[in-house]
Amino acid sequence: MENQRISSERSLEKIIKELPPDLQQEVADFAQFLWQTKIKRKKRKLGLTWAGGLKEFRDQYTSLELQKKAMEWWGD
């Protein structure tokens, strides 16, 4: 099969239907892989690697001031 874009008259569905069953399964497997890795949002726990990262400033600022200061630093 030539490398060319799928035209409107020859849809992806038609092309897949023309493939032998083993290749149709390969297309289905690849589509599932793409969906799992590129489309589906991966659910993961929130990482708290930042926790305690600003503890050196706890005596200088209140928690609200520290939040504001952190936002300033983040923007730099």
HELIX and SHEET records of a PDB file:
HELIX    1   1 LEU A   12  GLU A   18  1                                   7    
HELIX    2   2 PRO A   21  LEU A   34  1                                  14    
HELIX    3   3 TRP A   35  ILE A   39  3                                   5    
HELIX    4   4 LYS A   55  PHE A   57  5                                   3    
HELIX    5   5 SER A   63  GLY A   75  1                                  13    
END                                                                             
